[in-house]
């Protein structure tokens, strides 16, 4: 969304009622773990056609239209390709670049082992954001990639319960 709250013409509309989150970073709770540690959760990154890609376990990228590998999406943050992405190739299509780099990050992580602390879903999302040269303010990038993104001050849209 832009400063006035409206979405760019290029962006597809997010629709939480149908669990459609194109060009978003999404979060879901991890059963049992999030109940006891509310700041811990699972991140995914969504292509322009609404497919959630998330590193859900060793050598496994979960791909789904409406969920992460741990269940329903409960928080999301939209990327505006025109404002938030800086492409290396002038004149390149931002949405195509987003999808390509999400795919590359997912392919890379399909060949990796998973661990809870360092090589996890947050690292997968960070790799995709770095590859597409996301031009988000540094504080927002830190918030998205750290556990503090789950607190009430996060830039994620919070879905009603």
C-alpha positions as CSV (number, residue, x, y, z in Angstrom):
1,X,0.0,0.0,0.0
2,X,1.2,3.5,-0.7
3,X,1.2,6.3,1.9
4,X,-2.4,7.1,1.2
5,X,-3.4,3.4,1.8
6,X,-4.2,2.5,-1.8
7,X,-2.5,-0.3,-3.7
8,X,-0.4,0.3,-6.8
9,X,-2.2,-0.5,-10.0
10,X,0.4,-3.3,-10.7
11,X,-0.4,-5.1,-7.4
12,X,-2.9,-7.9,-7.2
13,X,-5.3,-7.4,-4.3
14,X,-4.7,-9.3,-1.1
15,X,-7.9,-11.1,0.0
16,X,-7.7,-12.6,3.5
17,X,-11.2,-14.1,3.2
18,X,-9.9,-16.4,0.4
19,X,-6.4,-16.7,1.7
20,X,-4.9,-14.9,-1.3
21,X,-1.7,-13.0,-0.6
22,X,0.2,-12.3,-3.8
23,X,3.6,-10.5,-3.5
24,X,3.6,-10.8,0.3
25,X,5.7,-12.1,3.1
26,X,3.4,-14.3,5.3
27,X,3.6,-15.6,8.9
28,X,1.9,-18.5,10.6
29,X,2.1,-19.9,14.1
30,X,4.0,-23.1,14.8
31,X,1.7,-25.4,16.8
32,X,2.8,-25.9,20.4
33,X,5.9,-23.8,20.0
34,X,4.1,-20.5,19.3
35,X,1.7,-21.2,22.1
36,X,4.5,-21.1,24.6
37,X,6.8,-18.6,22.8
38,X,4.5,-16.2,20.9
39,X,7.4,-14.5,19.2
40,X,8.3,-17.7,17.4
41,X,6.6,-18.5,14.1
42,X,7.0,-19.5,10.5
43,X,7.7,-17.3,7.5
44,X,6.9,-17.8,3.8
45,X,7.2,-15.7,0.7
46,X,4.4,-15.5,-1.9
47,X,4.7,-15.3,-5.7
48,X,2.6,-12.9,-7.8
49,X,0.1,-15.7,-8.5
50,X,-0.5,-16.4,-4.8
51,X,1.7,-19.5,-4.3
52,X,3.2,-19.5,-0.8
53,X,6.8,-20.8,-0.8
54,X,8.2,-21.8,2.6
55,X,11.1,-23.7,3.9
56,X,9.2,-26.2,6.1
57,X,11.8,-28.9,6.8
58,X,15.1,-30.4,5.5
59,X,15.2,-30.4,1.7
60,X,11.6,-29.4,1.5
61,X,9.9,-26.3,0.2
62,X,6.2,-26.3,0.9
63,X,4.2,-24.7,-1.9
64,X,0.5,-24.0,-1.4
65,X,-2.1,-21.5,-2.6
66,X,-3.4,-20.6,0.8
67,X,-1.3,-22.0,3.7
68,X,2.3,-22.4,5.0
69,X,3.7,-25.8,5.9
70,X,2.4,-25.1,9.5
71,X,-1.1,-24.0,8.7
72,X,-3.2,-20.9,8.1
73,X,-1.6,-17.5,7.5
74,X,-2.3,-15.2,10.4
75,X,-0.1,-12.2,9.5
76,X,1.2,-10.7,6.2
77,X,3.2,-7.9,4.8
78,X,2.7,-6.7,1.2
79,X,5.5,-5.8,-1.2
80,X,4.9,-3.0,-3.7
81,X,7.1,-4.0,-6.7
82,X,7.4,-0.4,-8.0
83,X,8.4,1.1,-4.7
84,X,10.1,-1.7,-2.8
85,X,12.3,-3.4,-5.5
86,X,15.4,-2.1,-7.1
87,X,16.3,-4.3,-10.1
88,X,19.8,-4.6,-11.5
89,X,18.5,-4.5,-15.1
90,X,16.9,-1.2,-16.0
91,X,13.5,-1.7,-17.7
92,X,13.1,-5.2,-16.2
93,X,9.7,-6.3,-15.0
94,X,9.6,-6.1,-11.2
95,X,6.9,-8.8,-10.8
96,X,8.7,-11.2,-13.1
97,X,11.9,-10.6,-11.2
98,X,10.1,-11.2,-7.9
99,X,8.8,-14.5,-9.0
100,X,12.1,-15.6,-10.6
101,X,14.1,-14.8,-7.4
102,X,11.5,-16.4,-5.1
103,X,11.9,-19.5,-7.3
104,X,15.7,-19.4,-7.2
105,X,15.7,-19.1,-3.4
106,X,13.2,-22.0,-3.1
107,X,15.4,-24.2,-5.5
108,X,18.5,-23.4,-3.4
109,X,16.7,-24.3,-0.1
110,X,15.4,-27.6,-1.5
111,X,19.0,-28.7,-1.4
112,X,19.6,-27.7,2.2
113,X,19.1,-29.1,5.6
114,X,17.0,-27.2,8.1
115,X,17.6,-26.2,11.7
116,X,15.5,-24.1,14.0
117,X,18.2,-21.5,14.8
118,X,20.2,-20.6,11.7
119,X,19.1,-22.2,8.5
120,X,15.3,-21.9,8.6
121,X,12.3,-20.3,7.0
122,X,13.5,-16.8,8.0
123,X,16.8,-17.4,6.1
124,X,14.9,-18.6,3.0
125,X,12.8,-15.4,2.9
126,X,15.9,-13.3,3.5
127,X,17.7,-15.0,0.6
128,X,14.8,-14.2,-1.7
129,X,14.6,-10.6,-0.6
130,X,18.3,-10.2,-1.0
131,X,18.3,-11.8,-4.5
132,X,15.5,-9.5,-5.7
133,X,17.4,-6.5,-4.1
134,X,14.5,-5.4,-2.0
135,X,14.8,-1.8,-1.2
136,X,12.8,-1.9,2.0
137,X,14.1,0.4,4.8
138,X,16.7,-1.5,6.9
139,X,14.5,-1.4,10.0
140,X,11.7,-3.1,8.2
141,X,14.0,-5.8,6.8
142,X,15.4,-6.4,10.3
143,X,11.8,-6.6,11.7
144,X,10.7,-9.1,9.0
145,X,13.6,-11.4,9.5
146,X,13.8,-11.3,13.3
147,X,11.5,-12.8,15.8
148,X,10.4,-9.3,16.9
149,X,8.2,-9.1,13.8
150,X,5.6,-11.1,15.7
151,X,5.1,-8.4,18.3
152,X,2.3,-5.9,18.0
153,X,4.6,-3.3,16.4
154,X,5.3,-5.3,13.2
155,X,4.6,-4.0,9.7
156,X,2.5,-7.1,9.0
157,X,-1.2,-6.8,8.4
158,X,-2.8,-8.7,11.3
159,X,-5.8,-10.8,10.4
160,X,-8.9,-10.7,12.7
161,X,-9.3,-13.9,14.7
